[in-house]
Amino acid sequence: MFWWIVLGVFVFGLLCFFILGIYGARLKDKDREAGTNFESDADADSYFTSKIGAITDEIIEKFDAANEEYKSFLDKIEKITRNLGDTIKILTGLHDEDFDELNEIYGKYNKYQVANEELLNSKRYLTLKENCIRKNLPNIVSYCANMEEVCRLYIGASPYKRQVDEWRDVLNLKAREKWSLPEQKELFDKLYAVKNDERYLALQKKLSEWAPYRSGLLLFDDSSKSYEIGRKGNEVALKDQKNYEIKKLSVDDIIFVQINETTSPFYRKPSKMGIAMNEMLWGTAAATASAMQKNQSGSTCREAVVYFRYDLKIGPLHTTIDSADRLLAMFPEKIK
């Protein structure tokens, strides 16, 4: 009986442990979602970048859809007007007053997007059209019919043109008093909230200080803590890749840059089986040459190490395997 009680207490303890762990993880996820509890600047940067990227992708998707609809109308308009090219030249060359005023109305229709009925049913337009037909101007009936279709297409394109402009404003956080679609205001508010989060603004301030030095060249100290190093003239900057702390230095704070050669962790000595297979396929001489080449290539790699003044308590900092030459190019006067 005693052992059953002990077992029950043990199982109950395990259940409590798992429940508390799950609850704690959910609280942490909730805090992270609210943008209030990040372990590092890099963690926060990743969160905000992902959040902004997701919202931006949705906005761009909506923009592209509206733009495609708008372009489909423009393509139809372009096709009609292209086919009317010769007719326009003939009619404008006549310098007929009624036609010139009629054509001016078509031009204003495109520019000002006047109401459909205002154009097609207005007394002035109908009178001008009748006068041109009565004068038997070349192709005037088909010309007017095509231009009226162009005007209708502009009316059809108008909502999509407005949406394209509005989605562009959403993306650029340019506020409007009124939006055509409810999702425009919704996505505007989401993007605005993220980009005005205090933690995000603090990150952007740090990154703006780093921007003049940005290089993409990473260094590591002996504890594998990583930094990005950059140079602008005689100014040098180090950015902690975890907490984005930026330390600004001078080139004179670097004592020298030293080149080391180390054994590559990816080097593997050619196996006897591999040499035997090469002998069988290509002959003894070729197999020996291949083994020598493998033995020489990849066995060592170059590494650059930056040494700073002792009182700065920085480093020494090492490059990654493929960045030694880039570091040497950044500080040619410090090469030892």
WORA-V651124 format. One record per residue. SS is DSSP state (H for helix, E for strand, L for the rest). Layout:
SS + SS
//
This chain:
L + H + H + H + H + H + H + H + H + H + H + H + H + H + H + H + H + H + H + H + H + H + H + H + H + H + H + H + H + H + H + H + H + H + L + L + L + L + L + L + H + H + H + H + H + H + H + H + H + H + H + H + H + H + H + H + H + H + H + H + H + H + H + H + H + H + H + H + H + H + H + H + H + H + H + H + H + H + H + H + H + H + H + L + H + H + H + H + H + H + H + H + H + L + L + L + H + H + H + H + H + H + H + H + H + H + H + H + H + H + H + H + L + L + L + H + H + H + H + H + L + L + H + H + H + H + H + H + H + H + H + H + H + H + L + L + L + L + L + H + H + H + H + H + H + H + H + H + H + H + H + H + H + H + H + H + H + H + H + H + H + H + H + H + H + H + H + H + H + H + H + L + L + L + L + L + L + L + L + L + L + H + H + H + H + H + H + H + H + H + H + H + H + H + H + L + L + H + H + H + H + H + H + H + H + H + H + H + H + H + H + H + H + L + L + L + E + E + E + E + L + L + L + L + L + E + E + E + E + E + E + E + L + L + E + E + E + E + E + E + L + L + L + L + L + E + E + E + E + E + H + H + H + E + E + E + E + E + E + E + E + E + E + L + L + L + L + L + L + L + L + H + H + H + H + H + H + H + H + H + H + H + L + H + H + H + H + H + H + H + H + H + H + H + H + H + L + L + L + E + E + E + E + E + E + E + E + E + L + H + H + H + L + L + E + E + E + E + E + L + L + L + L + H + H + H + H + H + H + H + L + H + H + H + E + L
//
